[in-house]
Amino acid sequence: MDAKQKIVTILSQARDVVSGETLSTELGVSRVSVWKHIKGLVQSGIPIVSSPKGYCLPRDPDCLMPWAFDEWRDRIRYFPETTSTMDEAMSLARKGCPDFTVAVAQRQTCGRGRMKRIWLSADGGLYFTVVVRPDIPIMMAGLVNLAAALDMTEQLRALYHVDAHVKWPNDILVGNHKICGVLSQMEAEGDQVAHMNIGVGLNVNNAPETEEPIAVSLRTLMGRTVPRREILTAFLEAFERRIRAFDPHQVIDQWQSCNVTLGRKVRVFTVKDRVEGTAEALDEHGGLVLRLADGSRRTVVYGDCFHR
């Protein structure tokens, strides 16, 4: 931990103003060096406040920088701007980052949506990717994606009383409006998952409705701004508990109890195909079982699903 990191750690843990003399003693450097480090931190975007008594770090509930996350701080990797948190997470995963490392961005220039679409990623939204290493076979990987959507749905309901539901394969809706998307990437070793990157894009304080009429944000629903760190922390805690004791049957049962897809006529588009039918159930791996017009059944495991 370098001097700047130590300063941020000390200030983030302090309940009051920390004097320059105290920081100088803790770091073993001069007060002039402390001041220079503070100046550099402020220029990098960390909102340290200086006064005649010393320095303090205000607790902004919307701050997504690592120092603001308490017990999660060592696993958060913050990017003011990046192409995609998926790209950052893939790089971290291939370098052997710890389980549940999180890449989070203030904004993305090429946020990923399903079927190679761009996910709008303006300031104010919550954009992050979690690296997980579940001890599961490849065939169950799709259930991890469903589980992430479930856990975010539950947080929206519990924290903000939003009537959110899951839509196969990876959307969260409020009414007919999309508030969140979940996307995953996986690398395998043999028939086991080596790591999965679970990317989440949640409309919080951004305004996606201006470009996507079918979208909605938490701020629009609540009529006020919403602190993003509270959502991210609650999700990470719930998702970590689930993955540590992963139960595929529980995922399927919970998904079926809060979805808006089953029982409806749907069209599922893949890169090369289109399937139409009535969504009847999930299979044991998270695939969508459709009853076709001729009475036969077909299971689709990925694609763009549209309710008719």
C-alpha positions in Angstrom: 0.0 0.0 0.0 1.6 3.3 -1.1 1.3 6.6 0.8 -1.8 7.8 -1.1 -3.6 4.6 -0.4 -2.7 4.8 3.2 -4.1 8.3 3.4 -7.3 7.3 1.9 -7.6 4.3 4.2 -6.9 6.4 7.3 -9.4 9.1 6.3 -12.1 6.7 5.3 -11.9 4.9 8.6 -11.8 8.1 10.7 -14.9 9.5 12.4 -13.5 13.0 12.6 -11.0 15.3 11.0 -7.5 13.9 10.9 -4.7 16.4 11.4 -1.7 16.7 9.1 0.5 15.9 12.0 -1.3 12.6 12.6 -1.0 11.7 8.9 2.7 12.7 8.9 3.4 10.4 11.9 1.4 7.5 10.5 3.1 7.6 7.1 6.6 8.5 8.4 6.8 11.5 6.0 6.9 15.3 6.3 3.7 17.3 6.5 4.7 18.9 3.2 4.7 15.4 1.7 1.3 14.7 3.2 0.0 17.9 1.6 1.4 17.0 -1.8 -0.2 13.5 -1.6 -3.5 15.1 -0.6 -3.4 17.5 -3.5 -2.7 14.6 -5.9 -5.6 12.6 -4.5 -8.0 15.5 -4.9 -6.8 16.0 -8.5 -7.6 12.3 -9.2 -11.2 12.8 -8.1 -11.1 11.8 -4.4 -13.1 14.5 -2.6 -10.9 15.1 0.4 -11.8 18.3 2.3 -9.1 20.4 3.9 -9.5 22.7 6.9 -7.3 24.4 9.5 -7.9 21.3 11.7 -6.8 18.8 9.1 -8.4 16.6 6.5 -11.6 14.5 6.1 -13.3 12.3 3.5 -17.0 13.0 3.3 -19.2 9.8 3.0 -21.0 10.2 -0.3 -23.6 7.4 -0.5 -23.3 7.5 -4.3 -19.5 7.1 -4.4 -18.3 3.9 -6.2 -14.6 4.2 -5.4 -13.1 1.3 -3.5 -12.4 3.2 -0.2 -16.2 3.8 0.2 -17.1 0.1 0.3 -15.8 -1.0 3.8 -15.4 -4.8 3.7 -15.6 -4.9 -0.1 -13.0 -2.3 -0.7 -10.2 -4.8 -1.6 -12.4 -6.4 -4.3 -13.6 -3.2 -6.0 -11.8 -2.0 -9.1 -13.2 1.4 -10.1 -13.0 3.0 -13.6 -14.2 6.6 -14.2 -14.6 5.6 -17.8 -14.0 2.4 -19.7 -15.1 0.6 -22.9 -16.9 -2.0 -20.9 -16.6 -3.5 -17.3 -16.8 -6.9 -19.1 -13.5 -6.1 -20.8 -11.9 -5.0 -17.5 -13.3 -8.1 -15.7 -12.0 -10.5 -18.3 -8.5 -9.0 -18.1 -8.6 -9.3 -14.2 -10.0 -12.9 -14.4 -7.2 -14.0 -16.7 -4.6 -12.5 -14.4 -6.0 -14.6 -11.6 -7.9 -12.0 -9.6 -9.7 -13.2 -6.4 -13.2 -14.6 -6.5 -15.8 -11.8 -6.4 -13.6 -9.1 -7.8 -15.8 -6.4 -9.1 -15.1 -4.0 -12.0 -17.4 -1.0 -11.7 -17.5 2.1 -14.0 -18.9 5.6 -13.8 -19.7 5.3 -17.5 -19.0 2.9 -20.4 -18.3 3.9 -24.0 -19.2 0.5 -25.4 -21.4 -1.1 -22.8 -22.5 -4.6 -23.9 -26.0 -5.7 -24.4 -27.4 -9.0 -25.6 -26.8 -10.1 -29.2 -23.9 -7.7 -29.6 -26.1 -4.6 -28.9 -24.7 -1.5 -27.1 -26.0 -0.9 -23.6 -26.5 2.8 -23.0 -24.1 3.7 -20.2 -24.4 7.4 -19.3 -23.4 8.9 -15.9 -25.8 8.0 -13.1 -26.4 4.3 -14.0 -24.8 1.4 -12.2 -22.5 -0.6 -14.5 -20.4 -3.4 -13.1 -19.1 -6.9 -13.7 -18.4 -9.6 -11.0 -15.8 -12.3 -11.5 -17.0 -15.5 -9.9 -15.5 -19.0 -9.9 -18.4 -21.3 -9.1 -17.6 -25.0 -8.7 -20.2 -26.1 -11.3 -20.2 -27.9 -14.7 -20.5 -25.9 -17.8 -24.1 -27.0 -18.4 -25.2 -25.2 -15.3 -23.6 -21.8 -16.2 -26.8 -20.4 -17.5 -28.3 -20.7 -14.0 -25.7 -18.3 -12.6 -26.9 -15.7 -15.0 -30.5 -16.3 -13.9 -29.4 -16.2 -10.3 -27.8 -12.8 -10.7 -31.0 -11.3 -12.2 -33.0 -12.8 -9.3 -30.8 -11.3 -6.7 -30.9 -7.9 -8.3 -34.7 -8.1 -8.6 -34.9 -9.0 -4.9 -32.8 -6.0 -3.9 -35.0 -3.6 -6.0 -38.0 -5.0 -4.3 -36.6 -5.0 -0.7 -34.8 -1.6 -0.8 -37.2 0.4 -2.9 -40.5 -1.6 -3.1 -40.2 -1.6 -6.9 -42.5 -4.2 -8.5 -39.7 -5.8 -10.5 -39.9 -9.1 -12.3 -37.4 -11.2 -14.3 -37.8 -11.8 -18.1 -36.0 -14.7 -19.8 -33.1 -14.8 -20.3 -31.6 -11.8 -18.5 -33.8 -8.8 -18.2 -35.5 -7.2 -15.2 -38.7 -5.4 -16.0 -41.0 -3.0 -14.1 -44.3 -3.2 -15.8 -43.4 -3.3 -19.5 -40.3 -1.2 -19.0 -36.7 -2.5 -18.8 -34.7 -1.3 -15.8 -31.8 -3.8 -15.8 -29.9 -6.2 -18.0 -27.6 -9.1 -17.0 -25.0 -10.6 -19.3 -22.4 -13.3 -18.7 -19.2 -14.5 -20.2 -17.5 -17.8 -19.3 -14.2 -19.6 -19.7 -13.9 -23.3 -19.0 -11.3 -25.9 -18.0 -12.5 -29.2 -19.3 -16.1 -29.6 -18.4 -16.0 -27.3 -15.4 -16.4 -23.5 -15.3 -13.0 -21.8 -14.8 -14.6 -18.4 -14.2 -17.7 -16.4 -15.1 -18.0 -12.7 -15.6 -21.5 -11.5 -14.7 -22.2 -8.0 -16.1 -25.0 -5.9 -14.8 -26.4 -2.6 -16.2 -29.0 -1.0 -13.9 -30.7 2.3 -14.7 -30.5 4.3 -11.5 -30.0 8.0 -11.8 -29.5 8.1 -15.6 -32.3 8.9 -18.1 -32.4 6.0 -20.6 -36.0 6.9 -21.6 -34.7 9.8 -23.7 -33.2 7.3 -26.2 -35.0 4.0 -25.3 -38.8 4.5 -24.7 -39.1 1.0 -23.3 -36.5 1.7 -20.6 -37.0 3.2 -17.1 -34.8 4.3 -14.3 -35.1 4.1 -10.5 -35.0 7.9 -10.3 -38.0 8.1 -12.6 -39.9 5.5 -10.5 -38.9 6.9 -7.1 -39.1 10.6 -8.0 -35.7 11.1 -6.4 -32.0 10.3 -6.8 -30.9 6.9 -5.4 -27.5 6.1 -3.9 -25.9 3.4 -6.1 -23.4 2.1 -3.6 -26.3 0.8 -1.4 -27.6 -1.2 -4.3 -24.3 -2.6 -5.3 -23.3 -3.7 -1.8 -26.7 -5.3 -1.1 -26.5 -7.2 -4.4 -22.9 -8.4 -3.9 -23.7 -9.7 -0.4 -26.8 -11.6 -1.6 -25.0 -12.9 -4.8 -22.0 -14.1 -2.9 -24.1 -16.0 -0.4 -26.0 -17.7 -3.3 -22.8 -18.7 -5.2 -21.1 -20.0 -2.1 -23.9 -22.4 -1.5 -25.2 -22.7 -5.1 -28.5 -24.6 -5.4 -29.7 -25.0 -9.0 -33.2 -26.2 -7.9 -33.6 -23.1 -5.7 -32.7 -20.9 -8.6 -35.2 -22.4 -10.9 -38.0 -22.4 -8.3 -37.4 -18.7 -7.4 -37.1 -17.6 -11.0 -40.4 -19.3 -11.9 -42.1 -17.6 -9.0 -41.2 -14.0 -10.1 -41.0 -14.1 -13.9 -43.2 -12.5 -16.5 -42.3 -14.9 -19.4 -43.9 -18.3 -18.6 -47.4 -18.7 -19.9 -47.0 -16.1 -22.6 -46.5 -16.5 -26.4 -43.0 -15.5 -27.3 -40.6 -15.2 -30.1 -36.9 -16.1 -29.5 -34.3 -14.9 -32.0 -30.9 -16.4 -32.1 -28.1 -15.5 -34.5 -29.3 -18.0 -37.1 -32.9 -18.9 -36.1 -36.3 -17.8 -34.8 -38.6 -19.8 -32.7 -42.2 -19.0 -31.8 -44.3 -20.7 -29.1 -45.8 -20.5 -25.7 -43.2 -20.4 -22.8 -44.1 -23.3 -20.5 -41.2 -23.8 -18.1 -37.4 -23.7 -17.5 -35.4 -26.9 -17.9 -32.9 -28.0 -15.3 -30.2 -25.9 -16.9 -32.2 -22.7 -17.3 -33.3 -23.2 -20.9 -36.7 -22.0 -21.9 -39.1 -24.8 -22.9 -41.6 -23.7 -25.6 -44.8 -25.4 -26.8 -44.8 -24.9 -30.6 -47.9 -24.4 -32.7 -47.8 -28.1 -33.8 -47.9 -29.2 -30.2 -44.3 -30.2 -30.0 -41.9 -28.9 -27.4 -38.5 -27.2 -28.0 -36.0 -25.9 -25.6 -34.0 -22.7 -26.4 -30.9 -22.0 -24.3 -30.1 -18.5 -25.5 -31.4 -15.7 -27.7 -33.4 -12.5 -27.7 -36.9 -13.2 -26.3 -39.9 -11.0 -27.2 -43.3 -11.3 -25.5 -46.1 -11.2 -28.0 
